[in-house]
Amino acid sequence: MDGEPLPRYASRLVELRAARQWGRRELARRLRTEAARRGESLPDLEHLVRAVRRWESGAHRPSELYRDLLAGAYDVPPVVLFGEPAAAPRGDDADDLDVELLELNRRAEASDVGATALRAVDLAVADLARRYIRTPPAELLLIIRRRSRDVVRLLDGRTTLDQRRRLLVAGGWLALLAATVHVDLGHRIAARIARDTATSIGRETAEAELVAWAVEGAAWEAVVDQAWPEAVSLARAGQQIAPPGRSAAVQLAAQEARAAARLGDASIVQDALSRAAAALERQPEGPPDHHFVFDARKLTSYTATALTWLGDPAAEGHALEVIRTAISARRLATARIDLGLVLVSLNRPDEAAVLGALAVDSRRLVPSNFWRAGELAAALAARYPDLAETGDYTDRYQAAAAAIGVRPDSGPRPAQLRRGPQRGLH
């Protein structure tokens, strides 16, 4: 690039590093620290030093991940370093909201935080909650972080008490969504920090629904960890906080039912599912793909899982209904595993293995629900170890585990799975 001016982003990177009197190695260390704080992993220092040299020479523009990490290391908004996003806007997605346009609106309204800016934040939060079921977790997390920085920037300005509360609540929902994504990715410490943030904001703003969803997140993590008594206890505690007839109340009761099923208590499962159904009837209408709006079809999914874990053949009908009506590939994959487990208990292992293969081959399972595929692998291996279909599913399961970086033996052992129908849930 001799004789050619540096791109503006390269000049900014050089200037900022010089102003802080950092060498490239020091910047590389700070990038690794920033990445660790966010639950990300980076290559070794030498690789990063070479990358910094390429960025500062203008030979290579940093990827979205590194743009975020550089902004964090220098403690400046990404727009200061890189200006306009490199990619063209994609329709009316909320993550394409432009910082400069929000600033123009702020000045036009002669207020640090105007009504349009607040509406834009609310739309962005709702959009991200609706993207959860169809967006890869790592990709969604980057967008959540950008929107969180926008909220922080607005909070740094002058606000009325009502505006401040509204921004804090929006930030709390973003923190809670980030916690959910962190669990999906296996980032447990980051998930707990984000949940604690949401809880603190919920208490400060007297937003009980936000606090209840934070407790539900902890209950869900206990389910992922197969800590069943803890999951039941957390789900019950959350129901004491959740406003009646709101989505958190439905979700927490459904979560209690699943955990109680693993403990083999059919009566508690029945009671919890009944409470979930009653709360669902009172829930205000909302978009069914919104993560914090309980979709009625989701209760069928939770019922299918609970009955499967109880060993109740009625699970088959519920799982088939979930497969028929699923609005997300992830929920469809889980329903196929549920149905596969039921079919193993009904001595139909070949069909079970095919369903399991469809689930793991979809590549829609993430670390937080991949252990369900391990359940099916364990059940097939325990009862039909010599079946060709068992071997085929095991191979596919192990390949999928390697692809997402999880241990392929993370599911419960066959002895943990209940056998035979249970009473009280028909």
Secondary structure as UniProt FT lines:
FT   TURN            2..3
FT   HELIX           8..19
FT   TURN            20..21
FT   HELIX           24..37
FT   TURN            38..39
FT   HELIX           45..57
FT   HELIX           64..74
FT   HELIX           78..82
FT   TURN            91..92
FT   HELIX           94..96
FT   HELIX           99..108
FT   TURN            109..110
FT   HELIX           115..131
FT   TURN            132..134
FT   HELIX           137..155
FT   HELIX           161..185
FT   HELIX           188..204
FT   TURN            205..206
FT   HELIX           208..224
FT   TURN            225..226
FT   HELIX           228..241
FT   TURN            244..245
FT   HELIX           247..262
FT   TURN            263..264
FT   HELIX           266..282
FT   TURN            288..289
FT   TURN            291..292
FT   HELIX           296..310
FT   TURN            313..314
FT   HELIX           315..325
FT   HELIX           329..345
FT   TURN            346..347
FT   HELIX           349..361
FT   TURN            362..363
FT   TURN            367..370
FT   HELIX           371..383
FT   TURN            385..386
FT   HELIX           388..404
FT   TURN            408..409
FT   HELIX           414..416
//
